[in-house]
Amino acid sequence: MGVSSQNKFRDSLDTEISDFIEYNYIKHLIYQGKHKSRIELKILKNKKITLDLLYSEKDYPKEVADYFLNFIDNFSKINFKYRPTSFINNEEFYYLRNLRHILIKLDRLRLKDQKEKVNELIEKITKEFDYISEKFRNDIIKSEKLFLISKVNNRLISIYTIMEAYEGEIAVERNMTSDAIKIPIAFSSNRFEEDILELYRQLIRNKNLFHEVKEILINRMPYFEDIREMEEELYVWLSNTPNTLPLSFMGDGFIALLKLSFITPLIKNGVILFEEPEIEMHPGYLDILAEEIVLNAENSQFFITTHSLELLDYILEKATEKNILDSVNVIRLHREVDGHIRPEIMNGRKAQEEREVIKSDLRGY
């Protein structure tokens, strides 16, 4: 989140962070039910990104008061062009939208012989419109919400909010965004086919890059021959199959591996996030997946959450073979008696020693 905050909380594929956050669980993003958490990232010697997560069951924190109130004042008036929310039911929504159209038409007409009646009608409709708008505004203020405040060296860059009525950025002064640090980043998701199609299209724009990826895939999977887009769907050519196959016919393991192969050249010198990439992946692919991660770790930084000891063992093994074990860190989480989570950070050599000598379960407890 901290890295993506420098790019309006979107990754390099234009995926928004809120796509991976369910509204009903926003309060759980704050550690142990607190109302504030902070993430600090040291990017360069003199550059530091700070991301504050502020949770409010209702109202809003003082840190964002001016920006949020200014946003709400405008949002509560213009949001009727969007879909209804639970704050405004369907009947009220369409009623308000019609009122706005009527007001605009009446204001344009203002016929001389009917001016007094038109003015009275405009005044009446305006009062009704303002009443419902104010109710909408107050209901939003009282709703549950999460704010993400991004700063570089304590200089405000952006404010993002997630609440029932709205998810997205809140405007800050333009001159405050000059310190933003754009770092390539990709969020992993389970929407494999949609993601891969977009990744494919980006690779195709650079044919040399695509051919490079294709050669890597052929070397990793000898039965793989080609992949192309036809009628807005990807099709795969395999040497052991007489006909081309839609990508949707391939297993999730193949698709996940394909996705990683497409992502890595596009996010060079950036950050790639994977949440449990082993899910639904054929065990035979874990070895290849680990090798791809290690091979591409030279150009990108990977953050991986996993419940698979097999994947972790493969990563440690491949890192040892490539002599980059020192670049691996394993974070094991321990749950204390009082319920708090304590992280234990170990370097790759210690992690490998624990797996080989002690046979420790590095997944935590």
C-alpha positions in Angstrom: 0.0 0.0 0.0 2.8 2.4 0.8 4.5 2.0 -2.6 1.2 2.2 -4.5 0.3 5.4 -2.6 2.7 7.2 -4.8 0.6 6.3 -7.9 -2.9 7.0 -6.6 -3.0 3.6 -4.9 -2.9 1.8 -8.2 -0.3 -0.7 -9.5 1.4 -0.6 -12.9 -1.6 -2.5 -14.4 -3.9 0.3 -13.2 -5.5 -2.1 -10.6 -6.8 -0.1 -7.6 -5.8 -1.2 -4.1 -9.5 -1.2 -3.0 -10.1 -4.1 -5.5 -8.4 -6.3 -2.9 -10.0 -4.9 0.2 -13.5 -6.0 1.2 -15.4 -3.1 2.6 -16.9 -5.2 5.5 -13.3 -6.0 6.8 -11.6 -2.6 6.6 -11.3 -2.3 10.4 -9.2 -5.4 10.4 -6.5 -3.7 8.4 -5.6 -1.8 11.6 -3.5 -3.9 14.0 -5.4 -5.6 16.8 -8.5 -3.3 16.5 -6.6 -0.1 17.0 -7.6 3.1 15.3 -4.2 4.0 13.8 -1.4 2.1 12.2 1.8 3.3 10.5 3.9 1.8 7.7 7.4 3.3 7.0 9.4 2.5 3.9 13.0 3.7 3.4 13.3 4.1 -0.3 16.6 6.1 -0.7 19.1 7.5 1.8 17.1 10.7 2.0 13.7 9.5 1.0 11.1 7.8 3.3 7.5 7.0 2.5 5.1 7.0 5.5 1.6 5.6 5.2 -0.8 6.2 8.1 -4.0 4.0 8.2 -6.7 5.8 10.2 -9.9 3.9 11.0 -13.1 5.6 12.2 -16.2 3.8 13.2 -18.0 7.1 12.5 -17.1 10.7 11.9 -13.5 11.3 10.8 -10.0 11.8 12.3 -8.8 15.4 12.8 -5.8 14.7 10.5 -8.0 14.7 7.4 -10.8 17.0 8.6 -10.3 19.9 6.2 -9.8 17.6 3.1 -12.6 15.2 4.0 -15.2 17.9 4.7 -14.4 19.7 1.5 -14.7 16.5 -0.4 -18.0 15.6 1.3 -19.5 19.0 0.6 -18.9 18.4 -3.1 -19.5 14.7 -3.2 -22.9 14.8 -1.5 -24.1 17.2 -4.2 -22.7 15.5 -7.3 -22.8 11.8 -6.4 -26.4 11.4 -7.7 -25.1 10.7 -11.2 -23.6 7.5 -9.8 -25.4 4.4 -8.5 -27.5 4.6 -5.3 -25.9 3.6 -2.0 -27.5 2.4 1.2 -27.7 6.0 2.3 -30.1 6.8 -0.5 -32.6 4.2 -1.6 -33.6 3.8 -5.3 -36.8 5.8 -4.9 -34.9 8.8 -3.4 -32.1 8.5 -5.9 -34.3 8.7 -9.0 -36.4 11.4 -7.4 -33.3 13.5 -6.7 -32.0 13.0 -10.1 -35.3 14.1 -11.7 -35.3 17.1 -9.4 -32.0 18.2 -10.7 -33.1 17.9 -14.3 -36.2 19.9 -13.5 -34.2 22.6 -11.8 -31.9 23.0 -14.7 -34.8 23.3 -17.2 -36.7 25.7 -15.1 -33.7 27.9 -14.5 -33.2 28.1 -18.3 -36.9 28.9 -19.0 -37.8 31.6 -16.5 -40.5 32.9 -18.9 -41.5 36.5 -18.2 -45.2 35.8 -17.8 -44.5 32.8 -15.5 -41.5 34.2 -13.7 -43.0 34.4 -10.2 -44.5 30.9 -10.4 -41.3 29.4 -11.7 -39.2 31.1 -9.0 -41.6 29.7 -6.3 -41.3 26.2 -7.8 -37.5 26.5 -8.0 -37.3 27.6 -4.4 -39.5 24.7 -3.3 -37.6 22.1 -5.2 -34.3 23.5 -4.1 -35.2 23.2 -0.4 -36.3 19.6 -0.9 -33.1 18.8 -2.8 -30.9 20.5 -0.2 -32.7 18.6 2.6 -32.0 15.2 1.1 -28.5 16.2 0.1 -27.7 17.3 3.7 -29.2 14.0 5.0 -26.9 12.1 2.6 -23.9 14.2 3.7 -24.6 13.5 7.4 -25.1 9.8 6.9 -21.8 9.6 5.1 -20.0 11.4 7.9 -21.5 9.0 10.5 -20.5 5.9 8.5 -17.6 3.6 9.0 -14.5 4.5 7.0 -10.7 4.0 6.6 -8.3 6.7 5.5 -4.8 6.1 4.1 -2.5 9.1 4.3 0.7 9.0 2.3 3.7 11.2 2.9 7.2 11.5 1.6 9.6 12.9 4.3 6.5 14.1 6.2 5.3 16.0 3.1 1.6 15.1 2.2 1.3 13.3 -1.1 -2.2 11.8 -1.1 -5.3 10.8 0.9 -7.3 7.8 0.0 -10.6 6.7 1.7 -12.6 3.5 1.7 -16.2 3.8 2.9 -19.6 2.4 1.9 -20.5 5.3 -0.3 -17.1 5.8 -2.0 -13.7 4.3 -2.5 -10.9 6.5 -4.0 -8.7 9.5 -3.6 -9.5 12.7 -1.9 -8.0 15.8 -3.5 -5.0 17.5 -2.0 -3.2 20.5 -3.2 -1.4 19.8 -6.5 1.9 21.3 -5.4 2.1 18.7 -2.7 2.5 15.8 -5.1 5.9 16.9 -6.5 7.8 14.6 -4.1 6.0 11.4 -5.2 8.3 8.5 -6.0 6.9 6.3 -8.8 8.0 2.7 -8.2 6.7 -0.1 -10.5 4.4 -2.4 -8.5 2.0 -5.3 -9.3 -0.7 -6.7 -7.1 -1.3 -10.4 -7.4 -5.0 -11.4 -7.8 -7.1 -14.4 -8.5 -8.6 -12.8 -11.6 -6.0 -14.7 -13.6 -7.5 -14.5 -17.1 -8.3 -10.8 -17.0 -4.9 -9.9 -15.6 -3.0 -12.0 -18.1 -4.8 -10.6 -21.1 -3.9 -7.0 -20.0 -0.3 -8.1 -19.3 -0.1 -9.8 -22.7 -1.3 -6.6 -24.4 1.4 -4.6 -22.6 4.1 -7.1 -23.6 2.9 -7.1 -27.3 3.5 -3.4 -27.5 7.2 -4.2 -27.1 7.7 -7.2 -29.4 11.3 -7.8 -28.3 10.1 -8.1 -24.7 7.4 -10.5 -25.7 9.7 -12.7 -27.7 12.1 -12.8 -24.7 9.3 -14.0 -22.4 8.2 -16.6 -25.0 11.6 -18.1 -25.2 11.8 -18.3 -21.5 8.5 -20.2 -21.4 9.6 -22.6 -24.1 12.8 -23.3 -22.2 10.8 -23.9 -18.9 8.0 -25.9 -20.5 9.1 -27.8 -23.6 5.6 -28.6 -24.6 4.7 -24.9 -24.8 4.9 -23.3 -28.3 3.0 -20.0 -28.4 0.2 -17.8 -27.0 -1.9 -15.3 -29.0 -4.9 -13.1 -28.6 -7.9 -14.0 -30.8 -11.3 -12.3 -30.4 -10.3 -10.8 -27.1 -9.3 -14.1 -25.6 -5.9 -15.8 -25.2 -5.2 -19.1 -27.0 -2.3 -21.5 -26.3 -0.4 -23.6 -28.7 1.0 -26.9 -27.2 3.2 -29.4 -29.0 1.3 -32.4 -27.5 -2.2 -31.1 -28.5 -3.4 -31.0 -32.1 -5.7 -27.9 -31.6 -5.2 -24.6 -29.9 -6.7 -24.3 -26.5 -8.4 -21.2 -24.8 -6.3 -20.2 -21.8 -9.4 -20.8 -19.7 -9.0 -24.5 -20.4 -5.5 -24.6 -18.9 -5.0 -25.4 -15.2 -4.6 -22.6 -12.6 -1.0 -23.6 -12.0 -0.1 -23.0 -15.7 -2.0 -19.7 -15.7 -0.3 -18.5 -12.5 3.1 -19.4 -13.9 2.2 -17.6 -17.1 1.1 -14.5 -15.2 4.4 -14.4 -13.3 6.4 -14.7 -16.5 4.5 -11.8 -18.0 4.7 -9.6 -14.9 8.4 -9.7 -14.2 9.7 -8.0 -17.3 7.1 -5.3 -17.0 8.0 -4.5 -13.3 11.8 -4.3 -13.5 13.3 -2.4 -10.6 9.9 -2.6 -8.9 7.9 -4.5 -6.4 5.7 -7.6 -7.0 3.3 -8.8 -4.3 2.0 -12.4 -4.3 -0.5 -13.8 -1.8 -0.3 -17.6 -1.6 0.7 -18.2 -5.2 0.7 -21.9 -4.6 -3.1 -22.1 -4.2 -4.6 -24.5 -6.8 -1.2 -24.8 -8.4 0.0 -28.3 -9.5 2.8 -29.3 -7.2 5.0 -29.9 -10.3 4.9 -26.2 -11.0 6.2 -25.1 -7.6 9.8 -25.9 -8.6 9.4 -23.8 -11.8 7.6 -21.0 -9.9 10.4 -20.8 -7.3 13.1 -20.7 -10.0 11.3 -17.9 -11.9 11.0 -15.9 -8.6 14.7 -16.3 -7.9 15.8 -15.6 -11.4 13.8 -12.4 -11.5 14.7 -11.3 -8.0 17.7 -9.5 -9.4 15.5 -6.9 -11.1 12.4 -6.9 -8.8 11.7 -7.2 -5.2 9.2 -9.9 -4.3 6.9 -10.0 -1.2 5.3 -13.4 -0.9 2.8 -14.8 1.7 2.6 -18.6 1.7 1.4 -21.6 3.6 3.4 -23.9 1.5 6.6 -25.3 3.0 7.4 -26.9 -0.4 7.4 -23.5 -2.1 9.6 -22.0 0.6 12.0 -25.0 0.4 12.2 -24.6 -3.4 12.9 -20.8 -3.0 15.7 -21.4 -0.5 17.1 -24.2 -2.7 17.1 -22.1 -5.9 18.5 -19.1 -4.1 21.4 -21.3 -2.8 22.1 -22.5 -6.4 22.2 -18.9 -7.7 24.3 -17.8 -4.7 21.8 -15.2 -3.6 20.6 -16.8 -0.4 21.7 -13.6 1.5 19.0 -11.7 -0.4 16.2 -13.8 1.1 14.4 -13.0 4.3 11.8 -15.1 5.9 9.3 -13.6 8.4 7.7 -16.1 10.7 4.7 -14.9 12.7 4.1 -16.0 16.3 0.8 -15.5 18.1 1.4 -14.6 21.8 -0.8 -15.7 24.7 -2.5 -12.2 24.8 -3.4 -12.6 21.1 -0.8 -10.2 19.7 1.3 -11.2 16.7 5.1 -11.1 17.0 7.2 -11.2 13.8 10.5 -13.1 13.8 12.8 -12.1 10.9 15.5 -14.5 9.8 17.9 -14.3 6.9 18.0 -17.0 4.2 20.9 -18.9 5.7 19.3 -19.2 9.1 16.0 -20.2 7.5 17.8 -22.9 5.4 19.6 -24.2 8.5 16.4 -24.5 10.4 14.7 -26.4 7.6 17.7 -28.7 7.0 18.9 -29.3 10.5 16.0 -28.7 12.9 13.2 -29.4 10.3 11.4 -26.3 11.7 8.0 -25.2 10.4 8.8 -21.7 9.2 5.1 -20.8 8.7 4.7 -19.7 12.3 2.2 -20.6 14.9 
